Amino acid sequence: MEPPEMTWKCSNCGYTLSRQVPPQQCPSCKEKCEFLDVTCYTPECTPGGQDPRIG
Ligand SMILES: [Zn+2]
């Protein structure tokens, strides 16, 4: 069983992507950014959705 995907947000450009681990390099701004976990864990959210309270 694979671990669930998480939603990551680039701290540099705000790009979000869903995968199990954040990439080393942001595919949007091509920088080595810090990716913030913005995964929405509340039951109302769709899988892989972003929590609107974050970011
Ligand atoms: Zn970026």
mmCIF file of the protein (N, C-alpha, C, O) and its ligand, coordinates in Angstrom:
data_MODEL
# 
_entry.id   MODEL 
# 
loop_
_entity.id 
_entity.type 
_entity.pdbx_number_of_molecules 
1 polymer     1 
2 non-polymer 1 
# 
_entity_poly.entity_id                      1 
_entity_poly.type                           'polypeptide(L)' 
_entity_poly.nstd_linkage                   no 
_entity_poly.nstd_monomer                   no 
_entity_poly.pdbx_seq_one_letter_code       MEPPEMTWKCSNCGYTLSRQVPPQQCPSCKEKCEFLDVTCYTPECTPGGQDPRIG 
_entity_poly.pdbx_seq_one_letter_code_can   MEPPEMTWKCSNCGYTLSRQVPPQQCPSCKEKCEFLDVTCYTPECTPGGQDPRIG 
_entity_poly.pdbx_strand_id                 A 
# 
loop_
_entity_poly_seq.entity_id 
_entity_poly_seq.num 
_entity_poly_seq.mon_id 
_entity_poly_seq.hetero 
1 1  MET n 
1 2  GLU n 
1 3  PRO n 
1 4  PRO n 
1 5  GLU n 
1 6  MET n 
1 7  THR n 
1 8  TRP n 
1 9  LYS n 
1 10 CYS n 
1 11 SER n 
1 12 ASN n 
1 13 CYS n 
1 14 GLY n 
1 15 TYR n 
1 16 THR n 
1 17 LEU n 
1 18 SER n 
1 19 ARG n 
1 20 GLN n 
1 21 VAL n 
1 22 PRO n 
1 23 PRO n 
1 24 GLN n 
1 25 GLN n 
1 26 CYS n 
1 27 PRO n 
1 28 SER n 
1 29 CYS n 
1 30 LYS n 
1 31 GLU n 
1 32 LYS n 
1 33 CYS n 
1 34 GLU n 
1 35 PHE n 
1 36 LEU n 
1 37 ASP n 
1 38 VAL n 
1 39 THR n 
1 40 CYS n 
1 41 TYR n 
1 42 THR n 
1 43 PRO n 
1 44 GLU n 
1 45 CYS n 
1 46 THR n 
1 47 PRO n 
1 48 GLY n 
1 49 GLY n 
1 50 GLN n 
1 51 ASP n 
1 52 PRO n 
1 53 ARG n 
1 54 ILE n 
1 55 GLY n 
# 
loop_
_struct_asym.id 
_struct_asym.entity_id 
A 1 
B 2 
# 
loop_
_chem_comp.id 
_chem_comp.type 
_chem_comp.mon_nstd_flag 
ARG 'L-peptide linking' y 
ASN 'L-peptide linking' y 
ASP 'L-peptide linking' y 
CYS 'L-peptide linking' y 
GLN 'L-peptide linking' y 
GLU 'L-peptide linking' y 
GLY 'peptide linking'   y 
ILE 'L-peptide linking' y 
LEU 'L-peptide linking' y 
LYS 'L-peptide linking' y 
MET 'L-peptide linking' y 
PHE 'L-peptide linking' y 
PRO 'L-peptide linking' y 
SER 'L-peptide linking' y 
THR 'L-peptide linking' y 
TRP 'L-peptide linking' y 
TYR 'L-peptide linking' y 
VAL 'L-peptide linking' y 
ZN  non-polymer         . 
# 
_pdbx_entity_nonpoly.entity_id   2 
_pdbx_entity_nonpoly.name        ? 
_pdbx_entity_nonpoly.comp_id     ZN 
# 
_pdbx_nonpoly_scheme.asym_id         B 
_pdbx_nonpoly_scheme.entity_id       2 
_pdbx_nonpoly_scheme.mon_id          ZN 
_pdbx_nonpoly_scheme.ndb_seq_num     1 
_pdbx_nonpoly_scheme.pdb_seq_num     101 
_pdbx_nonpoly_scheme.auth_seq_num    101 
_pdbx_nonpoly_scheme.pdb_mon_id      ZN 
_pdbx_nonpoly_scheme.auth_mon_id     ZN 
_pdbx_nonpoly_scheme.pdb_strand_id   A 
_pdbx_nonpoly_scheme.pdb_ins_code    . 
# 
loop_
_atom_site.group_PDB 
_atom_site.id 
_atom_site.type_symbol 
_atom_site.label_atom_id 
_atom_site.label_alt_id 
_atom_site.label_comp_id 
_atom_site.label_asym_id 
_atom_site.label_entity_id 
_atom_site.label_seq_id 
_atom_site.pdbx_PDB_ins_code 
_atom_site.Cartn_x 
_atom_site.Cartn_y 
_atom_site.Cartn_z 
_atom_site.occupancy 
_atom_site.B_iso_or_equiv 
_atom_site.pdbx_formal_charge 
_atom_site.auth_seq_id 
_atom_site.auth_comp_id 
_atom_site.auth_asym_id 
_atom_site.auth_atom_id 
_atom_site.pdbx_PDB_model_num 
ATOM   1   N  N  . MET A 1 1  ? 0.843   -1.196 0.000   1.00 0.00 ? 1   MET A N  1 
ATOM   2   C  CA . MET A 1 1  ? 0.000   0.000  0.000   1.00 0.00 ? 1   MET A CA 1 
ATOM   3   C  C  . MET A 1 1  ? 0.880   1.247  0.000   1.00 0.00 ? 1   MET A C  1 
ATOM   4   O  O  . MET A 1 1  ? 1.763   1.402  0.844   1.00 0.00 ? 1   MET A O  1 
ATOM   5   N  N  . GLU A 1 2  ? 0.626   2.117  -0.945  1.00 0.00 ? 2   GLU A N  1 
ATOM   6   C  CA . GLU A 1 2  ? 1.447   3.306  -1.063  1.00 0.00 ? 2   GLU A CA 1 
ATOM   7   C  C  . GLU A 1 2  ? 1.008   4.375  -0.078  1.00 0.00 ? 2   GLU A C  1 
ATOM   8   O  O  . GLU A 1 2  ? -0.181  4.489  0.221   1.00 0.00 ? 2   GLU A O  1 
ATOM   9   N  N  . PRO A 1 3  ? 1.939   5.150  0.425   1.00 0.00 ? 3   PRO A N  1 
ATOM   10  C  CA . PRO A 1 3  ? 1.571   6.265  1.298   1.00 0.00 ? 3   PRO A CA 1 
ATOM   11  C  C  . PRO A 1 3  ? 0.780   7.298  0.510   1.00 0.00 ? 3   PRO A C  1 
ATOM   12  O  O  . PRO A 1 3  ? 0.987   7.464  -0.692  1.00 0.00 ? 3   PRO A O  1 
ATOM   13  N  N  . PRO A 1 4  ? -0.116  7.983  1.182   1.00 0.00 ? 4   PRO A N  1 
ATOM   14  C  CA . PRO A 1 4  ? -0.952  8.973  0.490   1.00 0.00 ? 4   PRO A CA 1 
ATOM   15  C  C  . PRO A 1 4  ? -0.128  10.157 0.024   1.00 0.00 ? 4   PRO A C  1 
ATOM   16  O  O  . PRO A 1 4  ? 0.878   10.527 0.628   1.00 0.00 ? 4   PRO A O  1 
ATOM   17  N  N  . GLU A 1 5  ? -0.589  10.731 -1.062  1.00 0.00 ? 5   GLU A N  1 
ATOM   18  C  CA . GLU A 1 5  ? 0.090   11.919 -1.553  1.00 0.00 ? 5   GLU A CA 1 
ATOM   19  C  C  . GLU A 1 5  ? -0.190  13.103 -0.644  1.00 0.00 ? 5   GLU A C  1 
ATOM   20  O  O  . GLU A 1 5  ? -1.255  13.203 -0.035  1.00 0.00 ? 5   GLU A O  1 
ATOM   21  N  N  . MET A 1 6  ? 0.765   13.978 -0.566  1.00 0.00 ? 6   MET A N  1 
ATOM   22  C  CA . MET A 1 6  ? 0.609   15.176 0.232   1.00 0.00 ? 6   MET A CA 1 
ATOM   23  C  C  . MET A 1 6  ? 0.680   16.376 -0.704  1.00 0.00 ? 6   MET A C  1 
ATOM   24  O  O  . MET A 1 6  ? 1.198   16.297 -1.818  1.00 0.00 ? 6   MET A O  1 
ATOM   25  N  N  . THR A 1 7  ? 0.152   17.468 -0.222  1.00 0.00 ? 7   THR A N  1 
ATOM   26  C  CA . THR A 1 7  ? 0.175   18.685 -1.027  1.00 0.00 ? 7   THR A CA 1 
ATOM   27  C  C  . THR A 1 7  ? 1.284   19.594 -0.530  1.00 0.00 ? 7   THR A C  1 
ATOM   28  O  O  . THR A 1 7  ? 1.351   19.935 0.650   1.00 0.00 ? 7   THR A O  1 
ATOM   29  N  N  . TRP A 1 8  ? 2.148   19.976 -1.449  1.00 0.00 ? 8   TRP A N  1 
ATOM   30  C  CA . TRP A 1 8  ? 3.303   20.803 -1.099  1.00 0.00 ? 8   TRP A CA 1 
ATOM   31  C  C  . TRP A 1 8  ? 3.205   22.144 -1.793  1.00 0.00 ? 8   TRP A C  1 
ATOM   32  O  O  . TRP A 1 8  ? 2.745   22.244 -2.930  1.00 0.00 ? 8   TRP A O  1 
ATOM   33  N  N  . LYS A 1 9  ? 3.638   23.155 -1.102  1.00 0.00 ? 9   LYS A N  1 
ATOM   34  C  CA . LYS A 1 9  ? 3.609   24.493 -1.669  1.00 0.00 ? 9   LYS A CA 1 
ATOM   35  C  C  . LYS A 1 9  ? 5.005   25.103 -1.616  1.00 0.00 ? 9   LYS A C  1 
ATOM   36  O  O  . LYS A 1 9  ? 5.659   25.136 -0.574  1.00 0.00 ? 9   LYS A O  1 
ATOM   37  N  N  . CYS A 1 10 ? 5.429   25.577 -2.761  1.00 0.00 ? 10  CYS A N  1 
ATOM   38  C  CA . CYS A 1 10 ? 6.740   26.214 -2.853  1.00 0.00 ? 10  CYS A CA 1 
ATOM   39  C  C  . CYS A 1 10 ? 6.733   27.515 -2.067  1.00 0.00 ? 10  CYS A C  1 
ATOM   40  O  O  . CYS A 1 10 ? 5.872   28.370 -2.274  1.00 0.00 ? 10  CYS A O  1 
ATOM   41  N  N  . SER A 1 11 ? 7.697   27.659 -1.162  1.00 0.00 ? 11  SER A N  1 
ATOM   42  C  CA . SER A 1 11 ? 7.750   28.865 -0.340  1.00 0.00 ? 11  SER A CA 1 
ATOM   43  C  C  . SER A 1 11 ? 8.263   30.053 -1.140  1.00 0.00 ? 11  SER A C  1 
ATOM   44  O  O  . SER A 1 11 ? 8.205   31.195 -0.685  1.00 0.00 ? 11  SER A O  1 
ATOM   45  N  N  . ASN A 1 12 ? 8.757   29.774 -2.317  1.00 0.00 ? 12  ASN A N  1 
ATOM   46  C  CA . ASN A 1 12 ? 9.320   30.855 -3.129  1.00 0.00 ? 12  ASN A CA 1 
ATOM   47  C  C  . ASN A 1 12 ? 8.293   31.455 -4.083  1.00 0.00 ? 12  ASN A C  1 
ATOM   48  O  O  . ASN A 1 12 ? 8.139   32.674 -4.149  1.00 0.00 ? 12  ASN A O  1 
ATOM   49  N  N  . CYS A 1 13 ? 7.588   30.593 -4.823  1.00 0.00 ? 13  CYS A N  1 
ATOM   50  C  CA . CYS A 1 13 ? 6.680   31.110 -5.842  1.00 0.00 ? 13  CYS A CA 1 
ATOM   51  C  C  . CYS A 1 13 ? 5.226   30.743 -5.573  1.00 0.00 ? 13  CYS A C  1 
ATOM   52  O  O  . CYS A 1 13 ? 4.324   31.234 -6.251  1.00 0.00 ? 13  CYS A O  1 
ATOM   53  N  N  . GLY A 1 14 ? 4.995   29.883 -4.589  1.00 0.00 ? 14  GLY A N  1 
ATOM   54  C  CA . GLY A 1 14 ? 3.623   29.541 -4.253  1.00 0.00 ? 14  GLY A CA 1 
ATOM   55  C  C  . GLY A 1 14 ? 3.051   28.407 -5.076  1.00 0.00 ? 14  GLY A C  1 
ATOM   56  O  O  . GLY A 1 14 ? 1.869   28.089 -4.950  1.00 0.00 ? 14  GLY A O  1 
ATOM   57  N  N  . TYR A 1 15 ? 3.862   27.797 -5.911  1.00 0.00 ? 15  TYR A N  1 
ATOM   58  C  CA . TYR A 1 15 ? 3.415   26.672 -6.717  1.00 0.00 ? 15  TYR A CA 1 
ATOM   59  C  C  . TYR A 1 15 ? 3.067   25.497 -5.820  1.00 0.00 ? 15  TYR A C  1 
ATOM   60  O  O  . TYR A 1 15 ? 3.796   25.192 -4.876  1.00 0.00 ? 15  TYR A O  1 
ATOM   61  N  N  . THR A 1 16 ? 1.941   24.830 -6.114  1.00 0.00 ? 16  THR A N  1 
ATOM   62  C  CA . THR A 1 16 ? 1.554   23.680 -5.318  1.00 0.00 ? 16  THR A CA 1 
ATOM   63  C  C  . THR A 1 16 ? 1.566   22.434 -6.185  1.00 0.00 ? 16  THR A C  1 
ATOM   64  O  O  . THR A 1 16 ? 1.280   22.478 -7.381  1.00 0.00 ? 16  THR A O  1 
ATOM   65  N  N  . LEU A 1 17 ? 1.900   21.338 -5.555  1.00 0.00 ? 17  LEU A N  1 
ATOM   66  C  CA . LEU A 1 17 ? 1.899   20.068 -6.252  1.00 0.00 ? 17  LEU A CA 1 
ATOM   67  C  C  . LEU A 1 17 ? 1.612   18.958 -5.268  1.00 0.00 ? 17  LEU A C  1 
ATOM   68  O  O  . LEU A 1 17 ? 1.866   19.090 -4.071  1.00 0.00 ? 17  LEU A O  1 
ATOM   69  N  N  . SER A 1 18 ? 1.073   17.847 -5.788  1.00 0.00 ? 18  SER A N  1 
ATOM   70  C  CA . SER A 1 18 ? 0.729   16.719 -4.939  1.00 0.00 ? 18  SER A CA 1 
ATOM   71  C  C  . SER A 1 18 ? 1.646   15.552 -5.238  1.00 0.00 ? 18  SER A C  1 
ATOM   72  O  O  . SER A 1 18 ? 1.659   15.028 -6.352  1.00 0.00 ? 18  SER A O  1 
ATOM   73  N  N  . ARG A 1 19 ? 2.387   15.160 -4.270  1.00 0.00 ? 19  ARG A N  1 
ATOM   74  C  CA . ARG A 1 19 ? 3.208   13.961 -4.363  1.00 0.00 ? 19  ARG A CA 1 
ATOM   75  C  C  . ARG A 1 19 ? 3.590   13.538 -2.957  1.00 0.00 ? 19  ARG A C  1 
ATOM   76  O  O  . ARG A 1 19 ? 3.316   14.231 -1.977  1.00 0.00 ? 19  ARG A O  1 
ATOM   77  N  N  . GLN A 1 20 ? 4.243   12.358 -2.887  1.00 0.00 ? 20  GLN A N  1 
ATOM   78  C  CA . GLN A 1 20 ? 4.519   11.813 -1.556  1.00 0.00 ? 20  GLN A CA 1 
ATOM   79  C  C  . GLN A 1 20 ? 5.630   12.577 -0.855  1.00 0.00 ? 20  GLN A C  1 
ATOM   80  O  O  . GLN A 1 20 ? 5.592   12.779 0.359   1.00 0.00 ? 20  GLN A O  1 
ATOM   81  N  N  . VAL A 1 21 ? 6.611   12.998 -1.628  1.00 0.00 ? 21  VAL A N  1 
ATOM   82  C  CA . VAL A 1 21 ? 7.699   13.782 -1.044  1.00 0.00 ? 21  VAL A CA 1 
ATOM   83  C  C  . VAL A 1 21 ? 7.933   15.004 -1.923  1.00 0.00 ? 21  VAL A C  1 
ATOM   84  O  O  . VAL A 1 21 ? 7.782   14.922 -3.142  1.00 0.00 ? 21  VAL A O  1 
ATOM   85  N  N  . PRO A 1 22 ? 8.292   16.115 -1.337  1.00 0.00 ? 22  PRO A N  1 
ATOM   86  C  CA . PRO A 1 22 ? 8.516   17.310 -2.149  1.00 0.00 ? 22  PRO A CA 1 
ATOM   87  C  C  . PRO A 1 22 ? 9.777   17.166 -3.000  1.00 0.00 ? 22  PRO A C  1 
ATOM   88  O  O  . PRO A 1 22 ? 10.730  16.505 -2.588  1.00 0.00 ? 22  PRO A O  1 
ATOM   89  N  N  . PRO A 1 23 ? 9.786   17.772 -4.166  1.00 0.00 ? 23  PRO A N  1 
ATOM   90  C  CA . PRO A 1 23 ? 10.981  17.698 -5.015  1.00 0.00 ? 23  PRO A CA 1 
ATOM   91  C  C  . PRO A 1 23 ? 12.089  18.579 -4.469  1.00 0.00 ? 23  PRO A C  1 
ATOM   92  O  O  . PRO A 1 23 ? 11.843  19.498 -3.689  1.00 0.00 ? 23  PRO A O  1 
ATOM   93  N  N  . GLN A 1 24 ? 13.308  18.287 -4.888  1.00 0.00 ? 24  GLN A N  1 
ATOM   94  C  CA . GLN A 1 24 ? 14.425  19.124 -4.454  1.00 0.00 ? 24  GLN A CA 1 
ATOM   95  C  C  . GLN A 1 24 ? 14.371  20.465 -5.153  1.00 0.00 ? 24  GLN A C  1 
ATOM   96  O  O  . GLN A 1 24 ? 14.706  21.503 -4.584  1.00 0.00 ? 24  GLN A O  1 
ATOM   97  N  N  . GLN A 1 25 ? 13.939  20.415 -6.404  1.00 0.00 ? 25  GLN A N  1 
ATOM   98  C  CA . GLN A 1 25 ? 13.882  21.647 -7.180  1.00 0.00 ? 25  GLN A CA 1 
ATOM   99  C  C  . GLN A 1 25 ? 12.451  21.908 -7.605  1.00 0.00 ? 25  GLN A C  1 
ATOM   100 O  O  . GLN A 1 25 ? 11.768  21.015 -8.108  1.00 0.00 ? 25  GLN A O  1 
ATOM   101 N  N  . CYS A 1 26 ? 12.007  23.118 -7.405  1.00 0.00 ? 26  CYS A N  1 
ATOM   102 C  CA . CYS A 1 26 ? 10.649  23.475 -7.771  1.00 0.00 ? 26  CYS A CA 1 
ATOM   103 C  C  . CYS A 1 26 ? 10.494  23.435 -9.291  1.00 0.00 ? 26  CYS A C  1 
ATOM   104 O  O  . CYS A 1 26 ? 11.287  24.046 -10.007 1.00 0.00 ? 26  CYS A O  1 
ATOM   105 N  N  . PRO A 1 27 ? 9.482   22.725 -9.791  1.00 0.00 ? 27  PRO A N  1 
ATOM   106 C  CA . PRO A 1 27 ? 9.287   22.653 -11.242 1.00 0.00 ? 27  PRO A CA 1 
ATOM   107 C  C  . PRO A 1 27 ? 8.780   23.954 -11.828 1.00 0.00 ? 27  PRO A C  1 
ATOM   108 O  O  . PRO A 1 27 ? 8.779   24.128 -13.047 1.00 0.00 ? 27  PRO A O  1 
ATOM   109 N  N  . SER A 1 28 ? 8.357   24.854 -10.990 1.00 0.00 ? 28  SER A N  1 
ATOM   110 C  CA . SER A 1 28 ? 7.808   26.118 -11.479 1.00 0.00 ? 28  SER A CA 1 
ATOM   111 C  C  . SER A 1 28 ? 8.865   27.208 -11.561 1.00 0.00 ? 28  SER A C  1 
ATOM   112 O  O  . SER A 1 28 ? 9.062   27.811 -12.616 1.00 0.00 ? 28  SER A O  1 
ATOM   113 N  N  . CYS A 1 29 ? 9.541   27.459 -10.453 1.00 0.00 ? 29  CYS A N  1 
ATOM   114 C  CA . CYS A 1 29 ? 10.499  28.560 -10.439 1.00 0.00 ? 29  CYS A CA 1 
ATOM   115 C  C  . CYS A 1 29 ? 11.933  28.067 -10.560 1.00 0.00 ? 29  CYS A C  1 
ATOM   116 O  O  . CYS A 1 29 ? 12.870  28.866 -10.572 1.00 0.00 ? 29  CYS A O  1 
ATOM   117 N  N  . LYS A 1 30 ? 12.105  26.745 -10.649 1.00 0.00 ? 30  LYS A N  1 
ATOM   118 C  CA . LYS A 1 30 ? 13.423  26.151 -10.886 1.00 0.00 ? 30  LYS A CA 1 
ATOM   119 C  C  . LYS A 1 30 ? 14.422  26.451 -9.788  1.00 0.00 ? 30  LYS A C  1 
ATOM   120 O  O  . LYS A 1 30 ? 15.632  26.376 -10.002 1.00 0.00 ? 30  LYS A O  1 
ATOM   121 N  N  . GLU A 1 31 ? 13.919  26.791 -8.615  1.00 0.00 ? 31  GLU A N  1 
ATOM   122 C  CA . GLU A 1 31 ? 14.808  27.074 -7.501  1.00 0.00 ? 31  GLU A CA 1 
ATOM   123 C  C  . GLU A 1 31 ? 14.755  25.925 -6.509  1.00 0.00 ? 31  GLU A C  1 
ATOM   124 O  O  . GLU A 1 31 ? 13.791  25.160 -6.471  1.00 0.00 ? 31  GLU A O  1 
ATOM   125 N  N  . LYS A 1 32 ? 15.794  25.820 -5.719  1.00 0.00 ? 32  LYS A N  1 
ATOM   126 C  CA . LYS A 1 32 ? 15.768  24.880 -4.612  1.00 0.00 ? 32  LYS A CA 1 
ATOM   127 C  C  . LYS A 1 32 ? 15.059  25.557 -3.454  1.00 0.00 ? 32  LYS A C  1 
ATOM   128 O  O  . LYS A 1 32 ? 15.663  26.297 -2.677  1.00 0.00 ? 32  LYS A O  1 
ATOM   129 N  N  . CYS A 1 33 ? 13.773  25.289 -3.356  1.00 0.00 ? 33  CYS A N  1 
ATOM   130 C  CA . CYS A 1 33 ? 12.967  25.998 -2.377  1.00 0.00 ? 33  CYS A CA 1 
ATOM   131 C  C  . CYS A 1 33 ? 12.600  25.080 -1.225  1.00 0.00 ? 33  CYS A C  1 
ATOM   132 O  O  . CYS A 1 33 ? 12.747  23.860 -1.279  1.00 0.00 ? 33  CYS A O  1 
ATOM   133 N  N  . GLU A 1 34 ? 12.124  25.723 -0.200  1.00 0.00 ? 34  GLU A N  1 
ATOM   134 C  CA . GLU A 1 34 ? 11.525  24.960 0.888   1.00 0.00 ? 34  GLU A CA 1 
ATOM   135 C  C  . GLU A 1 34 ? 10.064  24.720 0.540   1.00 0.00 ? 34  GLU A C  1 
ATOM   136 O  O  . GLU A 1 34 ? 9.336   25.657 0.213   1.00 0.00 ? 34  GLU A O  1 
ATOM   137 N  N  . PHE A 1 35 ? 9.639   23.466 0.610   1.00 0.00 ? 35  PHE A N  1 
ATOM   138 C  CA . PHE A 1 35 ? 8.252   23.148 0.317   1.00 0.00 ? 35  PHE A CA 1 
ATOM   139 C  C  . PHE A 1 35 ? 7.474   22.975 1.610   1.00 0.00 ? 35  PHE A C  1 
ATOM   140 O  O  . PHE A 1 35 ? 7.858   22.206 2.492   1.00 0.00 ? 35  PHE A O  1 
ATOM   141 N  N  . LEU A 1 36 ? 6.378   23.705 1.700   1.00 0.00 ? 36  LEU A N  1 
ATOM   142 C  CA . LEU A 1 36 ? 5.560   23.643 2.895   1.00 0.00 ? 36  LEU A CA 1 
ATOM   143 C  C  . LEU A 1 36 ? 4.450   22.638 2.701   1.00 0.00 ? 36  LEU A C  1 
ATOM   144 O  O  . LEU A 1 36 ? 3.854   22.544 1.628   1.00 0.00 ? 36  LEU A O  1 
ATOM   145 N  N  . ASP A 1 37 ? 4.179   21.885 3.757   1.00 0.00 ? 37  ASP A N  1 
ATOM   146 C  CA . ASP A 1 37 ? 3.102   20.905 3.723   1.00 0.00 ? 37  ASP A CA 1 
ATOM   147 C  C  . ASP A 1 37 ? 1.770   21.622 3.911   1.00 0.00 ? 37  ASP A C  1 
ATOM   148 O  O  . ASP A 1 37 ? 1.458   22.095 5.004   1.00 0.00 ? 37  ASP A O  1 
ATOM   149 N  N  . VAL A 1 38 ? 0.999   21.698 2.850   1.00 0.00 ? 38  VAL A N  1 
ATOM   150 C  CA . VAL A 1 38 ? -0.300  22.360 2.937   1.00 0.00 ? 38  VAL A CA 1 
ATOM   151 C  C  . VAL A 1 38 ? -1.421  21.343 2.719   1.00 0.00 ? 38  VAL A C  1 
ATOM   152 O  O  . VAL A 1 38 ? -2.539  21.701 2.346   1.00 0.00 ? 38  VAL A O  1 
ATOM   153 N  N  . THR A 1 39 ? -1.103  20.082 2.955   1.00 0.00 ? 39  THR A N  1 
ATOM   154 C  CA . THR A 1 39 ? -2.093  19.040 2.789   1.00 0.00 ? 39  THR A CA 1 
ATOM   155 C  C  . THR A 1 39 ? -3.294  19.278 3.689   1.00 0.00 ? 39  THR A C  1 
ATOM   156 O  O  . THR A 1 39 ? -3.153  19.586 4.873   1.00 0.00 ? 39  THR A O  1 
ATOM   157 N  N  . CYS A 1 40 ? -4.465  19.132 3.114   1.00 0.00 ? 40  CYS A N  1 
ATOM   158 C  CA . CYS A 1 40 ? -5.684  19.296 3.894   1.00 0.00 ? 40  CYS A CA 1 
ATOM   159 C  C  . CYS A 1 40 ? -6.063  17.948 4.499   1.00 0.00 ? 40  CYS A C  1 
ATOM   160 O  O  . CYS A 1 40 ? -6.291  16.975 3.780   1.00 0.00 ? 40  CYS A O  1 
ATOM   161 N  N  . TYR A 1 41 ? -6.125  17.904 5.792   1.00 0.00 ? 41  TYR A N  1 
ATOM   162 C  CA . TYR A 1 41 ? -6.381  16.636 6.467   1.00 0.00 ? 41  TYR A CA 1 
ATOM   163 C  C  . TYR A 1 41 ? -7.823  16.499 6.939   1.00 0.00 ? 41  TYR A C  1 
ATOM   164 O  O  . TYR A 1 41 ? -8.216  15.445 7.438   1.00 0.00 ? 41  TYR A O  1 
ATOM   165 N  N  . THR A 1 42 ? -8.603  17.549 6.785   1.00 0.00 ? 42  THR A N  1 
ATOM   166 C  CA . THR A 1 42 ? -9.976  17.470 7.275   1.00 0.00 ? 42  THR A CA 1 
ATOM   167 C  C  . THR A 1 42 ? -10.817 16.590 6.357   1.00 0.00 ? 42  THR A C  1 
ATOM   168 O  O  . THR A 1 42 ? -10.576 16.548 5.150   1.00 0.00 ? 42  THR A O  1 
ATOM   169 N  N  . PRO A 1 43 ? -11.801 15.888 6.914   1.00 0.00 ? 43  PRO A N  1 
ATOM   170 C  CA . PRO A 1 43 ? -12.580 14.923 6.137   1.00 0.00 ? 43  PRO A CA 1 
ATOM   171 C  C  . PRO A 1 43 ? -13.374 15.560 5.006   1.00 0.00 ? 43  PRO A C  1 
ATOM   172 O  O  . PRO A 1 43 ? -13.718 14.879 4.039   1.00 0.00 ? 43  PRO A O  1 
ATOM   173 N  N  . GLU A 1 44 ? -13.668 16.836 5.106   1.00 0.00 ? 44  GLU A N  1 
ATOM   174 C  CA . GLU A 1 44 ? -14.474 17.471 4.062   1.00 0.00 ? 44  GLU A CA 1 
ATOM   175 C  C  . GLU A 1 44 ? -13.680 17.667 2.785   1.00 0.00 ? 44  GLU A C  1 
ATOM   176 O  O  . GLU A 1 44 ? -14.245 17.843 1.705   1.00 0.00 ? 44  GLU A O  1 
ATOM   177 N  N  . CYS A 1 45 ? -12.373 17.634 2.920   1.00 0.00 ? 45  CYS A N  1 
ATOM   178 C  CA . CYS A 1 45 ? -11.541 17.936 1.765   1.00 0.00 ? 45  CYS A CA 1 
ATOM   179 C  C  . CYS A 1 45 ? -11.391 16.715 0.877   1.00 0.00 ? 45  CYS A C  1 
ATOM   180 O  O  . CYS A 1 45 ? -11.388 15.577 1.345   1.00 0.00 ? 45  CYS A O  1 
ATOM   181 N  N  . THR A 1 46 ? -11.270 16.975 -0.389  1.00 0.00 ? 46  THR A N  1 
ATOM   182 C  CA . THR A 1 46 ? -10.974 15.896 -1.321  1.00 0.00 ? 46  THR A CA 1 
ATOM   183 C  C  . THR A 1 46 ? -9.529  15.476 -1.140  1.00 0.00 ? 46  THR A C  1 
ATOM   184 O  O  . THR A 1 46 ? -8.694  16.288 -0.744  1.00 0.00 ? 46  THR A O  1 
ATOM   185 N  N  . PRO A 1 47 ? -9.224  14.226 -1.422  1.00 0.00 ? 47  PRO A N  1 
ATOM   186 C  CA . PRO A 1 47 ? -7.851  13.748 -1.294  1.00 0.00 ? 47  PRO A CA 1 
ATOM   187 C  C  . PRO A 1 47 ? -6.892  14.606 -2.131  1.00 0.00 ? 47  PRO A C  1 
ATOM   188 O  O  . PRO A 1 47 ? -7.141  14.870 -3.307  1.00 0.00 ? 47  PRO A O  1 
ATOM   189 N  N  . GLY A 1 48 ? -5.809  15.027 -1.508  1.00 0.00 ? 48  GLY A N  1 
ATOM   190 C  CA . GLY A 1 48 ? -4.854  15.835 -2.220  1.00 0.00 ? 48  GLY A CA 1 
ATOM   191 C  C  . GLY A 1 48 ? -5.220  17.294 -2.258  1.00 0.00 ? 48  GLY A C  1 
ATOM   192 O  O  . GLY A 1 48 ? -4.518  18.102 -2.865  1.00 0.00 ? 48  GLY A O  1 
ATOM   193 N  N  . GLY A 1 49 ? -6.331  17.641 -1.602  1.00 0.00 ? 49  GLY A N  1 
ATOM   194 C  CA . GLY A 1 49 ? -6.757  19.038 -1.609  1.00 0.00 ? 49  GLY A CA 1 
ATOM   195 C  C  . GLY A 1 49 ? -5.903  19.894 -0.713  1.00 0.00 ? 49  GLY A C  1 
ATOM   196 O  O  . GLY A 1 49 ? -5.189  19.407 0.164   1.00 0.00 ? 49  GLY A O  1 
ATOM   197 N  N  . GLN A 1 50 ? -5.995  21.184 -0.958  1.00 0.00 ? 50  GLN A N  1 
ATOM   198 C  CA . GLN A 1 50 ? -5.205  22.109 -0.163  1.00 0.00 ? 50  GLN A CA 1 
ATOM   199 C  C  . GLN A 1 50 ? -6.083  22.740 0.899   1.00 0.00 ? 50  GLN A C  1 
ATOM   200 O  O  . GLN A 1 50 ? -7.209  23.162 0.636   1.00 0.00 ? 50  GLN A O  1 
ATOM   201 N  N  . ASP A 1 51 ? -5.544  22.792 2.095   1.00 0.00 ? 51  ASP A N  1 
ATOM   202 C  CA . ASP A 1 51 ? -6.282  23.411 3.172   1.00 0.00 ? 51  ASP A CA 1 
ATOM   203 C  C  . ASP A 1 51 ? -6.362  24.920 2.950   1.00 0.00 ? 51  ASP A C  1 
ATOM   204 O  O  . ASP A 1 51 ? -5.327  25.585 2.909   1.00 0.00 ? 51  ASP A O  1 
ATOM   205 N  N  . PRO A 1 52 ? -7.546  25.466 2.807   1.00 0.00 ? 52  PRO A N  1 
ATOM   206 C  CA . PRO A 1 52 ? -7.672  26.908 2.543   1.00 0.00 ? 52  PRO A CA 1 
ATOM   207 C  C  . PRO A 1 52 ? -7.206  27.771 3.695   1.00 0.00 ? 52  PRO A C  1 
ATOM   208 O  O  . PRO A 1 52 ? -6.995  28.972 3.527   1.00 0.00 ? 52  PRO A O  1 
ATOM   209 N  N  . ARG A 1 53 ? -7.043  27.169 4.870   1.00 0.00 ? 53  ARG A N  1 
ATOM   210 C  CA . ARG A 1 53 ? -6.605  27.958 6.021   1.00 0.00 ? 53  ARG A CA 1 
ATOM   211 C  C  . ARG A 1 53 ? -5.108  28.163 6.019   1.00 0.00 ? 53  ARG A C  1 
ATOM   212 O  O  . ARG A 1 53 ? -4.574  28.997 6.750   1.00 0.00 ? 53  ARG A O  1 
ATOM   213 N  N  . ILE A 1 54 ? -4.427  27.373 5.167   1.00 0.00 ? 54  ILE A N  1 
ATOM   214 C  CA . ILE A 1 54 ? -2.966  27.478 5.092   1.00 0.00 ? 54  ILE A CA 1 
ATOM   215 C  C  . ILE A 1 54 ? -2.582  28.187 3.805   1.00 0.00 ? 54  ILE A C  1 
ATOM   216 O  O  . ILE A 1 54 ? -3.182  27.971 2.752   1.00 0.00 ? 54  ILE A O  1 
ATOM   217 N  N  . GLY A 1 55 ? -1.610  29.004 3.907   1.00 0.00 ? 55  GLY A N  1 
ATOM   218 C  CA . GLY A 1 55 ? -1.105  29.690 2.719   1.00 0.00 ? 55  GLY A CA 1 
ATOM   219 C  C  . GLY A 1 55 ? -2.042  30.737 2.238   1.00 0.00 ? 55  GLY A C  1 
ATOM   220 O  O  . GLY A 1 55 ? -1.762  31.407 1.244   1.00 0.00 ? 55  GLY A O  1 
HETATM 221 ZN ZN . ZN  B 2 .  ? 8.848   27.598 -6.756  1.00 0.00 2 101 ZN  A ZN 1 
# 
